[in-house]
Amino acid sequence: MPRYYFDLRDENGTALDEEGLELSSPRAVQAEAAKSLGDMARDAILSASRPRGRDH
């Protein structure tokens, strides 16, 4: 089975996927990428809504 690597890049740099995932089809690759994107979006929303500290 082919191994696929999902490296992530943002304003802070790049996180390399050193393990990868063995996926059986292009459809499985697409599903994994979509799941990961959804997880990243959720995490970004949650971290943006957390208080960062007080200015007063």
DSSP file (Angstrom, degrees, kcal/mol; ACC not computed):
  #  RESIDUE AA STRUCTURE BP1 BP2  ACC     N-H-->O    O-->H-N    N-H-->O    O-->H-N    TCO  KAPPA ALPHA  PHI   PSI    X-CA   Y-CA   Z-CA
    1    1 A M              0   0    0      0, 0.0    23,-0.1     0, 0.0     2,-0.0   0.000 360.0 360.0 360.0 139.9    0.0    0.0    0.0
    2    2 A P        -     0   0    0      0, 0.0    21,-1.8     0, 0.0     2,-0.5  -0.351 360.0-133.7 -69.4 150.6    1.4    3.5   -0.8
    3    3 A R  E     -A   22   0A   0     19,-0.2     2,-0.4    21,-0.0    19,-0.3  -0.906  18.6-160.9-106.7 132.4    2.5    5.8    2.1
    4    4 A Y  E     -A   21   0A   0     17,-3.2    17,-2.6    -2,-0.5     2,-0.4  -0.909   3.8-150.9-116.5 141.1    1.3    9.4    2.0
    5    5 A Y        -     0   0    0     -2,-0.4     2,-0.6    15,-0.2    13,-0.1  -0.930   1.9-160.5-115.4 133.6    2.9   12.3    3.9
    6    6 A F        -     0   0    0     -2,-0.4     2,-0.2     2,-0.0    14,-0.1  -0.813  12.9-173.2-116.0  88.1    0.9   15.3    5.1
    7    7 A D        -     0   0    0     -2,-0.6     2,-0.4     9,-0.1     9,-0.2  -0.554  12.9-145.0 -78.3 146.6    3.3   18.2    5.9
    8    8 A L  E     -B   15   0B   0      7,-2.7     7,-3.6    -2,-0.2     2,-0.4  -0.940  15.0-173.3-118.6 136.9    1.8   21.2    7.4
    9    9 A R  E     +B   14   0B   0     -2,-0.4     2,-0.2     5,-0.2     5,-0.2  -0.992  14.8 148.6-130.5 135.4    2.8   24.8    6.8
   10   10 A D  E >   -B   13   0B   0      3,-2.8     3,-1.7    -2,-0.4    -2,-0.0  -0.785  64.9 -69.8-144.7-168.1    1.7   28.0    8.5
   11   11 A E  T 3  S+     0   0    0      1,-0.3     3,-0.1    -2,-0.2    -2,-0.0   0.680 129.0  55.2 -65.3 -15.9    3.1   31.5    9.4
   12   12 A N  T 3  S-     0   0    0      1,-0.3     2,-0.3     0, 0.0    -1,-0.3   0.506 119.5 -93.8 -94.3  -5.9    5.3   29.8   12.0
   13   13 A G  E <   -B   10   0B   0     -3,-1.7    -3,-2.8     2,-0.0     2,-0.4  -0.924  53.7 -43.3 132.3-156.9    7.0   27.4    9.6
   14   14 A T  E     -B    9   0B   0     -2,-0.3     2,-0.6    -5,-0.2    -5,-0.2  -0.945  31.9-157.2-121.5 135.6    6.6   23.8    8.4
   15   15 A A  E     -B    8   0B   0     -7,-3.6    -7,-2.7    -2,-0.4     2,-0.3  -0.953  21.8-145.2-109.3 114.0    5.9   20.7   10.4
   16   16 A L        -     0   0    0     -2,-0.6     2,-1.0    -9,-0.2    -9,-0.1  -0.620   8.9-132.5 -83.9 135.2    7.1   17.7    8.5
   17   17 A D        +     0   0    0     -2,-0.3   -10,-0.1     1,-0.2    -1,-0.1  -0.765  28.3 177.2 -83.0 103.6    5.1   14.4    8.6
   18   18 A E  S    S+     0   0    0     -2,-1.0    -1,-0.2     1,-0.1   -11,-0.0   0.646  74.1  41.2 -87.0 -15.1    7.9   12.0    9.3
   19   19 A E  S    S-     0   0    0     -3,-0.1    -1,-0.1   -15,-0.0    -2,-0.1   0.849  83.6-171.0 -98.3 -44.4    5.7    8.9    9.6
   20   20 A G        -     0   0    0    -14,-0.1     2,-0.4   -17,-0.1   -15,-0.2  -0.051  23.8 -96.1  71.7 176.5    3.1    9.2    6.9
   21   21 A L  E     -A    4   0A   0    -17,-2.6   -17,-3.2     2,-0.0     2,-0.7  -0.993  18.6-128.7-133.0 139.5    0.0    7.0    6.5
   22   22 A E  E     +A    3   0A   0     -2,-0.4     2,-0.4   -19,-0.3   -19,-0.2  -0.807  36.0 179.5 -86.5 119.7   -0.6    3.9    4.4
   23   23 A L        -     0   0    0    -21,-1.8     6,-0.1    -2,-0.7    -2,-0.0  -0.958  27.5-144.0-127.8 143.9   -3.8    4.6    2.5
   24   24 A S  S    S+     0   0    0     -2,-0.4    -1,-0.1   -23,-0.1     3,-0.1   0.644  73.8   8.6 -84.7 -16.6   -5.4    2.2    0.0
   25   25 A S  S  > S-     0   0    0      1,-0.1     4,-2.0   -23,-0.1     3,-0.2  -0.986  73.0-102.7-158.2 162.0   -6.8    4.7   -2.5
   26   26 A P  H  > S+     0   0    0      0, 0.0     4,-2.5     0, 0.0     5,-0.2   0.852 121.6  57.5 -58.0 -33.4   -7.0    8.3   -3.7
   27   27 A R  H  > S+     0   0    0      2,-0.2     4,-2.3     1,-0.2     5,-0.1   0.896 105.5  49.0 -64.2 -39.8  -10.4    8.5   -2.1
   28   28 A A  H  > S+     0   0    0     -3,-0.2     4,-2.2     2,-0.2    -1,-0.2   0.871 110.3  51.6 -66.9 -36.8   -8.9    7.5    1.3
   29   29 A V  H  X S+     0   0    0     -4,-2.0     4,-2.5     2,-0.2    -2,-0.2   0.935 110.7  48.0 -63.2 -46.5   -6.1   10.1    0.8
   30   30 A Q  H  X S+     0   0    0     -4,-2.5     4,-2.5     1,-0.2    -2,-0.2   0.902 111.1  50.7 -61.6 -42.3   -8.8   12.8    0.1
   31   31 A A  H  X S+     0   0    0     -4,-2.3     4,-2.3     2,-0.2    -1,-0.2   0.906 111.3  47.9 -64.0 -42.0  -10.8   11.7    3.2
   32   32 A E  H  X S+     0   0    0     -4,-2.2     4,-2.4     2,-0.2    -2,-0.2   0.910 112.2  49.2 -65.6 -42.2   -7.8   11.9    5.5
   33   33 A A  H  X S+     0   0    0     -4,-2.5     4,-2.4     2,-0.2    -2,-0.2   0.914 111.9  48.8 -63.3 -42.4   -6.8   15.3    4.1
   34   34 A A  H  X S+     0   0    0     -4,-2.5     4,-2.3     2,-0.2    -2,-0.2   0.900 111.6  49.4 -64.6 -41.3  -10.4   16.6    4.6
   35   35 A K  H  X S+     0   0    0     -4,-2.3     4,-2.3     2,-0.2    -2,-0.2   0.925 112.2  48.1 -63.1 -44.9  -10.5   15.2    8.2
   36   36 A S  H  X S+     0   0    0     -4,-2.4     4,-2.5     1,-0.2    -2,-0.2   0.906 110.7  50.9 -63.8 -42.1   -7.2   16.8    9.0
   37   37 A L  H  X S+     0   0    0     -4,-2.4     4,-2.4     1,-0.2    -1,-0.2   0.909 110.2  49.7 -62.5 -42.4   -8.3   20.1    7.6
   38   38 A G  H  X S+     0   0    0     -4,-2.3     4,-2.3     2,-0.2    -1,-0.2   0.907 110.9  49.6 -61.9 -42.3  -11.5   20.1    9.6
   39   39 A D  H  X S+     0   0    0     -4,-2.3     4,-2.4     1,-0.2    -2,-0.2   0.906 111.4  49.0 -63.0 -42.2   -9.5   19.3   12.8
   40   40 A M  H  X S+     0   0    0     -4,-2.5     4,-2.3     2,-0.2    -2,-0.2   0.894 110.8  50.1 -66.2 -39.9   -7.0   22.2   12.1
   41   41 A A  H  X S+     0   0    0     -4,-2.4     4,-2.2     2,-0.2    -2,-0.2   0.921 111.1  49.0 -64.4 -43.7   -9.9   24.6   11.5
   42   42 A R  H  X S+     0   0    0     -4,-2.3     4,-2.5     1,-0.2    -2,-0.2   0.929 111.7  49.0 -60.6 -46.0  -11.6   23.6   14.7
   43   43 A D  H  X S+     0   0    0     -4,-2.4     4,-2.5     1,-0.2    -1,-0.2   0.884 110.3  51.3 -62.5 -39.4   -8.3   24.0   16.6
   44   44 A A  H  X S+     0   0    0     -4,-2.3     4,-1.9     2,-0.2    -1,-0.2   0.903 111.3  47.5 -65.1 -41.0   -7.7   27.4   15.1
   45   45 A I  H  X S+     0   0    0     -4,-2.2     4,-1.3     2,-0.2    -2,-0.2   0.923 113.5  47.8 -66.2 -43.9  -11.2   28.6   16.1
   46   46 A L  H  X S+     0   0    0     -4,-2.5     4,-0.5     1,-0.2     3,-0.2   0.908 113.1  47.1 -65.6 -41.4  -10.9   27.3   19.6
   47   47 A S  H >< S+     0   0    0     -4,-2.5     3,-0.6     1,-0.2    -1,-0.2   0.838 110.1  53.7 -70.8 -30.6   -7.4   28.8   20.1
   48   48 A A  H 3< S+     0   0    0     -4,-1.9    -1,-0.2     1,-0.2    -2,-0.2   0.780 106.7  52.6 -72.0 -26.3   -8.6   32.2   18.7
   49   49 A S  H 3< S+     0   0    0     -4,-1.3    -1,-0.2    -3,-0.2    -2,-0.2   0.546  87.6 100.3 -88.6  -6.7  -11.5   32.3   21.2
   50   50 A R  S << S-     0   0    0     -3,-0.6     2,-0.1    -4,-0.5    -3,-0.0  -0.565  85.3-105.7 -77.8 140.7   -9.4   31.7   24.3
   51   51 A P        -     0   0    0      0, 0.0     3,-0.1     0, 0.0    -1,-0.1  -0.445  26.7-158.9 -63.5 137.4   -8.5   34.8   26.3
   52   52 A R        -     0   0    0      1,-0.4     2,-0.2    -2,-0.1    -2,-0.0   0.566  53.9 -68.6 -96.3 -10.4   -4.9   35.8   25.7
   53   53 A G        -     0   0    0      0, 0.0    -1,-0.4     0, 0.0     2,-0.4  -0.690  55.9 -75.1 137.5 166.1   -4.3   37.8   28.8
   54   54 A R        -     0   0    0     -2,-0.2     0, 0.0     1,-0.1     0, 0.0  -0.765  18.1-161.8-102.0 142.4   -5.4   41.0   30.4
   55   55 A D              0   0    0     -2,-0.4    -1,-0.1     1,-0.2     0, 0.0   0.580 360.0 360.0 -90.8 -12.5   -4.2   44.5   29.3
   56   56 A H              0   0    0      0, 0.0    -1,-0.2     0, 0.0    -2,-0.0   0.436 360.0 360.0-102.0 360.0   -5.3   46.1   32.6
